[in-house]
């Protein structure tokens, strides 16, 4: 397994506010939230970016989305809405090189391209 901050959280070497976990996914609150609810969903397999996914790993992204949806339903904001984001590489805003999905919620998030 890699040695990003997310890997260290998965190995319980550093603390995190873990809000969801199953055999494939771990999720924890972002330490620099961009919305009232900002949770990171991380697969428990080593994949640096979306570009590194192999065809046999396609289900990983689905597992992240299903885990995020389950969390949104459990926490009671699924019907109001939320945003799921996966960044890829530097220009895409990725700063930790372990695939992860951001769940943003808790306030109207607006539309891309709208001032």
C-alpha positions in Angstrom: 0.0 0.0 0.0 1.1 3.5 -0.7 2.2 6.1 1.8 -0.1 9.1 1.2 -1.9 10.7 4.1 -5.0 8.6 3.0 -3.0 5.4 3.3 -1.8 6.4 6.7 -5.4 7.1 7.8 -6.4 3.6 6.5 -3.6 2.0 8.5 -4.8 4.1 11.5 -1.3 5.7 11.8 -2.9 9.2 12.0 -6.3 10.1 13.3 -9.3 11.1 11.2 -13.0 11.6 11.7 -14.1 8.3 10.0 -17.8 8.5 9.2 -18.2 5.4 7.0 -16.3 2.1 6.4 -17.0 -1.2 4.7 -14.7 -3.8 3.2 -13.9 -1.8 0.1 -14.2 1.9 1.1 -13.3 4.2 4.0 -14.7 7.7 4.4 -13.7 10.6 6.6 -14.3 14.3 7.0 -12.0 16.6 5.0 -9.7 18.6 7.2 -10.2 21.7 5.0 -13.9 21.5 4.2 -15.3 23.4 1.1 -19.0 22.9 2.2 -20.8 22.3 5.5 -20.5 18.6 4.8 -17.3 17.5 3.1 -16.4 13.9 3.2 -13.8 12.0 1.3 -14.5 8.4 0.1 -11.4 6.4 -0.5 -11.1 2.9 -2.0 -9.0 0.4 0.1 -7.0 -0.5 -3.0 -4.0 1.4 -4.3 -4.9 3.6 -7.3 -3.3 7.0 -7.6 -5.6 8.7 -10.1 -8.6 8.0 -12.3 -6.0 7.7 -15.2 -4.5 4.7 -13.4 -7.7 2.7 -13.2 -7.6 -0.5 -15.1 -10.7 -2.1 -16.8 -10.9 -4.8 -14.2 -11.1 -2.0 -11.5 -14.0 -0.2 -13.0 -16.3 -1.2 -10.1 -14.1 0.9 -7.7 -15.7 4.1 -8.8 -19.2 2.6 -8.4 -18.4 1.4 -4.9 -17.3 4.9 -4.0 -20.5 6.4 -5.4 -22.7 3.8 -3.6 -21.0 4.4 -0.3 -21.4 8.1 -0.7 -25.1 7.7 -1.5 -25.6 5.4 1.5 -23.9 8.0 3.7 -26.1 10.8 2.3 -29.3 8.8 2.9 -28.2 7.8 6.5 -27.3 11.4 7.3 -30.6 12.7 5.9 -29.5 15.0 3.1 -29.9 12.7 0.1 -33.2 14.2 -1.0 -32.0 17.8 -0.6 -28.9 17.0 -2.7 -25.2 16.7 -2.8 -22.3 16.8 -5.2 -19.8 14.1 -5.9 -16.4 15.1 -7.3 -13.3 13.1 -8.4 -10.3 15.3 -9.2 -7.5 14.0 -11.5 -3.9 15.2 -11.4 -2.7 18.7 -10.7 -4.7 20.8 -13.2 -7.8 18.8 -12.0 -7.2 19.8 -8.4 -5.9 16.5 -7.1 -3.5 17.0 -4.2 -3.4 13.5 -2.7 -2.4 10.8 -5.1 -4.8 8.1 -4.0 -8.1 7.9 -5.9 -10.9 9.5 -3.8 -14.3 11.0 -4.2 -15.5 14.2 -2.5 -19.0 14.4 -1.2 -20.1 18.0 -0.7 -23.4 19.0 0.9 -25.2 21.0 3.5 -25.9 24.1 1.5 -26.9 25.1 -2.1 -23.7 24.5 -4.1 -24.6 26.5 -7.2 -23.7 25.6 -10.8 -20.3 25.5 -12.5 -19.8 28.6 -14.6 -22.3 30.7 -12.6 -20.7 33.7 -10.8 
